[in-house]
Amino acid sequence: MKIHKHYRLIVGAITVAAIVSTFSIAFAWNFTVPAQEVKPVNGAFVFPVSAFADGKARHFEYKISPNERVRFFVVKSTDGIIRAALDACEVCHRAKKGYVQQGNDMICINCGLKFRTDKVNEVKGGCNPHPVNRTIQGENLVISQQEVASGLRYFQ
């Protein structure tokens, strides 16, 4: 009898944990990652390289006009390269959910596919994050305003 009681307690605890996890994941996957609004200076977005040293993806939003916005993210990948991509892809962009980082992967919030950070800017098409060209100038990461604005079609 005692074993039976403990068994029910353990099964109950596991069931509650599974339900809580499921709701947490469903809640998290229904919203895009918050993005910092950025404005170009002299036709470019300029960020200090040091801002990405920790390997955490940073999400940004460029407001072209009151009704036109483009989101993008920047992440330093496991190979040490700073990479940038639109927060959208060719397949799921209409859902307007973007990507969230989990460890060394960027995950499409809409479909759940995972993409290694060291493949951002390397692989394009399908559900891969759409590449954004960028350059390193001294201690700064520079992304052209036009490069970001050209991704508007993914956010309309």
C-alpha positions as CSV (number, residue, x, y, z in Angstrom):
1,M,0.0,0.0,0.0
2,K,2.8,2.4,0.9
3,I,4.5,1.9,-2.5
4,H,1.2,2.5,-4.3
5,K,0.7,5.8,-2.4
6,H,4.2,7.0,-3.4
7,Y,3.6,5.9,-7.0
8,R,0.5,8.0,-7.3
9,L,2.3,11.0,-5.7
10,I,5.2,10.7,-8.2
11,V,2.9,10.3,-11.2
12,G,0.8,13.2,-10.0
13,A,3.9,15.4,-9.6
14,I,5.1,14.5,-13.1
15,T,1.7,15.2,-14.6
16,V,1.6,18.6,-13.0
17,A,5.1,19.4,-14.2
18,A,4.2,18.3,-17.7
19,I,1.1,20.5,-17.8
20,V,3.0,23.5,-16.4
21,S,5.8,23.0,-19.0
22,T,3.3,22.7,-21.8
23,F,1.5,25.9,-20.9
24,S,4.8,27.8,-20.4
25,I,6.1,26.8,-23.8
26,A,2.7,27.6,-25.5
27,F,2.7,31.0,-23.8
28,A,6.3,31.8,-24.7
29,W,5.8,30.7,-28.3
30,N,2.8,32.9,-28.9
31,F,4.7,36.2,-28.6
32,T,7.8,37.6,-30.4
33,V,10.9,38.5,-28.5
34,P,10.9,42.1,-27.4
35,A,13.0,44.3,-29.7
36,Q,14.9,47.5,-29.1
37,E,13.8,50.3,-31.5
38,V,16.8,51.7,-33.4
39,K,17.3,54.6,-35.7
40,P,19.9,54.9,-38.4
41,V,22.6,57.5,-38.3
42,N,23.9,58.7,-41.7
43,G,22.3,55.8,-43.4
44,A,23.5,53.0,-41.1
45,F,22.9,51.2,-37.8
46,V,26.1,51.2,-35.8
47,F,26.6,49.0,-32.8
48,P,29.7,48.4,-30.7
49,V,31.1,44.9,-31.3
50,S,31.5,44.5,-27.5
51,A,27.6,44.6,-27.2
52,F,27.5,41.1,-28.6
53,A,30.4,39.5,-26.8
54,D,28.2,37.3,-24.6
55,G,26.7,35.4,-27.5
56,K,23.2,36.4,-26.7
57,A,21.0,37.4,-29.6
58,R,19.8,41.1,-29.6
59,H,16.6,41.9,-31.4
60,F,16.1,45.3,-33.0
61,E,13.2,47.1,-34.7
62,Y,13.6,49.8,-37.3
63,K,10.4,51.9,-37.7
64,I,10.5,53.1,-41.4
65,S,7.1,54.8,-41.1
66,P,4.2,54.7,-38.6
67,N,2.9,51.5,-40.3
68,E,6.1,50.0,-41.5
69,R,8.6,48.2,-39.3
70,V,11.4,45.8,-39.9
71,R,12.8,43.5,-37.2
72,F,16.3,42.0,-37.2
73,F,18.6,40.3,-34.7
74,V,22.4,40.2,-34.2
75,V,24.2,37.4,-32.5
76,K,27.8,36.4,-32.0
77,S,27.9,32.7,-33.0
78,T,29.9,29.9,-31.5
79,D,32.7,30.4,-34.1
80,G,33.2,34.0,-32.9
81,I,31.6,35.7,-35.9
82,I,28.9,38.4,-35.4
83,R,26.0,37.6,-37.6
84,A,22.8,39.4,-38.5
85,A,19.4,38.4,-39.9
86,L,15.9,39.5,-40.3
87,D,13.6,38.4,-37.5
88,A,11.6,36.5,-40.2
89,C,11.9,33.9,-42.8
90,E,10.4,33.2,-46.3
91,V,8.1,30.4,-44.9
92,C,6.7,31.7,-41.6
93,H,7.0,35.5,-42.0
94,R,3.2,36.0,-42.2
95,A,2.9,34.7,-38.6
96,K,5.1,37.7,-37.5
97,K,6.6,35.7,-34.6
98,G,10.4,35.7,-35.5
99,Y,13.1,33.8,-33.7
100,V,14.1,33.1,-30.1
101,Q,17.5,32.0,-29.0
102,Q,18.0,28.8,-27.0
103,G,21.6,28.0,-26.3
104,N,23.5,28.0,-29.7
105,D,20.3,27.8,-31.7
106,M,17.9,30.3,-33.1
107,I,14.4,28.8,-33.1
108,C,11.5,29.8,-35.3
109,I,8.7,30.7,-32.9
110,N,6.1,29.8,-35.5
111,C,7.2,26.3,-36.6
112,G,9.8,25.3,-34.0
113,L,12.7,24.6,-36.4
114,K,16.2,25.2,-34.9
115,F,19.1,26.9,-36.7
116,R,22.6,26.9,-35.3
117,T,23.9,30.4,-34.8
118,D,27.0,29.7,-36.8
119,K,24.8,29.1,-39.9
120,V,23.0,32.5,-39.7
121,N,24.1,34.4,-42.8
122,E,25.6,31.2,-44.3
123,V,22.3,29.4,-45.2
124,K,19.3,31.2,-46.6
125,G,15.9,30.3,-47.9
126,G,13.1,28.2,-46.4
127,C,12.7,28.8,-42.7
128,N,16.3,29.9,-42.2
129,P,16.7,33.4,-40.8
130,H,16.9,35.8,-43.8
131,P,20.5,37.1,-43.9
132,V,21.4,40.8,-43.4
133,N,24.7,41.9,-44.8
134,R,26.9,43.6,-42.2
135,T,30.5,44.8,-41.8
136,I,32.9,45.3,-39.0
137,Q,34.6,48.7,-39.1
138,G,37.1,49.1,-36.3
139,E,35.2,48.3,-33.1
140,N,31.8,48.7,-34.6
141,L,29.3,46.5,-36.4
142,V,27.7,48.4,-39.3
143,I,24.5,47.5,-41.0
144,S,23.1,49.6,-43.9
145,Q,19.7,51.2,-43.4
146,Q,18.9,50.2,-47.0
147,E,19.8,46.6,-46.2
148,V,17.4,46.4,-43.3
149,A,14.6,48.4,-45.2
150,S,14.8,46.0,-48.1
151,G,13.4,43.3,-45.8
152,L,10.1,45.2,-45.3
153,R,8.2,42.6,-47.5
154,Y,8.7,40.1,-44.7
155,F,6.9,42.3,-42.2
156,Q,3.8,43.4,-44.2
